[in-house]
Each structure stands twice: as C-alpha cells, then as structure tokens.
Amino acid sequence: MNRTPAGHKPHILFLFSDTGGGHRAAADAIIEALHLEFGDRLTTEMVDFLKDYAPPPYNQLPRFYPEMVKVPELWGAGFKISDGRPQARIVTSTLWPLVRQAARRLVREHPADLLVSVHPLGNSFFLKALGNKRPPFITVVTDMVTTHALWYDSRADLICVPTRLARQRALEYHMPPEKVVVFGQPISERYTHPCDDKAGMRRQLGWPEDKFVVLMVGGGEGMGPLAETARAVDESGLDVTQVIVAGRNEKLKAYLGSLSWENPTFIYSFTRDLPNFMRAADAIVTKAGPGTIAEAMAASLPIILYAKLPGQEDGNVLYVEERGVGVWAPEPLQVVRTLTRWVCKPRLREKIVANCREAARPEASRLIARALGAKIGLTGS
C-alpha cells in the first residue's frame, strides 16, 4: 500500500475508450463511488486512450465501433481468433512497436498515483510503458463472464472481476489467485435505490399507472432488432405499456416515432432517466450488455435478452439463465411468449424478481472504490 504524503491529494487516472457505452459507464460509476467514499480527498481523470493517443487507424475505433458490431458474426470470429494467452502475446508484441510512443506519451502527460483500466486493449501496453518503478495499476474487468485474454496481465496489482465465472476464467489464464477479486459489476449509485412506489414513479414520468410496463433498451447505440420486437409486442394483443429507449440511434427513434401504436408507447433517445425507468417498469427487453444486466438486477427487474455480441456477451446469456433472473429470447415471437407468461402468471415473475434481488451486487462500485483507496492509503470518512 502506498502512503500518500501529508497535504497531497492522490490522483487516479482512468483509462477507457468509447467502444461501446459500458467502459465509460463503469469508470463513471467508480469515480462517483470514490467521491462518495472519500469526498474531495482525491482527484480523478478519465482518458480515452484510443481516441486521444492511439496512432491511426486505431484512433478511429471508437468512431467505427457502432458499424463494426452491426456484423456480429465477424465480430465474434475476431474475438475467438484473438482470445487465449498465446494469441494475446502475439497481439501485444506485434502492436507494441506501433503504440510504444503513444503509450509512453500518455503516461508521461498524465502522471497519477494510481492507474485504473476499464478496457482490455491497453493493459499490457501501459504496464510496459510505465516500467518497473510505477504507481499501482488496477484492472476493472467490465465483461461479466466471457472475458477476453487481453483483460489479464499478471503485472497488474489487482484485477477486479464481476462474477465468479470471470474469476475462474482469469485463473485459467494463469493470473495469480490473490490478485483476482470478485466485486461485482460497477454501476452508478442511482441504480442502487429501490422503488417503493411504482405507481408514483410512473405518474411522475407521465406513464399509465395501472398497466404492465415493458422497458425496451438497445444499448447506447440502439442495437439489435429493437423495432421488430417492439412491433411484435404491440401487435400481440397484450395490454401493456411500451417504453422504448433508442439510445443515440436518432434514425431508429425517428422511425419508431413515425409508427402508429395500439398500446401506450413512449419513445426516448439517450436518457439519464434510465434508473427511474427501470424502477418503474415490470420487465426489460435488452441486448446482453453487462452493465444493463447488472443495473436491471439491482432494480429487481426481470430480464429478456433479445440480442448479444458473439464473444464477450455469450457468457452473459448463460449467467442470466443460470441465475434465474431472465431468459434468452432472440426472436420477437419468443419475447412475446415470455411477456405473455409473465403478465398472465404474476407469481412466476415475482420469483424472477426475487432471484434478481439475490443475484444483484449494488455495492460493487463502493467496494471497488474502497479497494482503490486502500492502494493509495485512503480509508473511508
């Protein structure tokens, strides 16, 4: 444990990139928890290392990510081919000459008392750039189960993983067991507060108070067959309210807004009200993103997974089904059938709600924050 000199506020650097919304959201959640735990006794900073420092064409990955994941089969093939310790060593040794200067420039321009990585692509490069006389380096793995080998570098001082399955994977990649700790998936504090008055929350949001509410979320980019699924639910005869979040996909939002709907339907773009949406809803239909799954469990919200990215999200489906917190329903008709069961058999849905409460780890961000504080000699106020 590093001891911070008197009068010095330790500075924590978070390394992330906007290839998907989960990495930024995880960093934001941990930073929020750090300041809740330690107040202004530290400072924090986030750097998108791909966008701001990677040489071309790698600096364009955040920009092209939404297009890349539109071909999930190709994405899955790339994940499978590059996964594994031998493959990871080949990737990092091949790319090191290309990114060496950028990695060294980043750590030189952003001095810190502690570095936290929430993205798999930079870990080995930054550890190498920092050298032997370096501040502590912590990796926070943001994939739930099927974690890529690039997440794991044994030189890291601590590897925070969200599930026991992720820890097992880390050990299979020969990570030191004492360095791999299960904390849970970091989520914002806003998702951790239960709702005791759903009707009041719905009234506040302007939704009908007495109908079964189906929340549909396609991630930050509005991915998956969101429109087809929403239409299938609307045409099914179910008496429900649909709340559809199209994310940053403005074209999708405009298309959904141009349609006529049988049921009360509310369509949103990217919103900061998602925690309240989850608390007010009865079920969520979403892609298998780890952050959304963790947030839904914290909100005791049964989950229907209708899309996934092959590779890192395969295990998320397995996790949801094994914990009994939801189902995998990749076809619109399967979504309709699941919702019909939950609407007609409220006791079945209540069992899934109970499973969500049992599986949720709403304290994950706080626990990670305390572990980070311990590395720089801070204890809670």
Secondary structure by P-SEA (a helix, b strand, c coil): cccccccbbbbbbbbbccccaaaaaaaaaaaaaaaaaccccbbbbbbcccccccccccccccccccccccaaaaaaaaaaaaccaaaaaaaaaaaccccaaaaaaaaaaccccbbbbcccccaaaaaaaacccccbbbbbbccccccccccccccccbbbbccaaaaaaaaaaccccccccccccccccccccccccaaaaaaaaccccccbbbbbbcccccccaaaaaaaaaaacccbbbbbbbbccaaaaaaaaaacccccbbbbbccccaaaaaaaacccccccccaaaaaaaaaacbbbbbcccccccaaaaaaaaaaaccccccccaaaaaaaaaaaaacaaaaaaaaaaaaaacccaaaaaaaaaaaaaaccccc
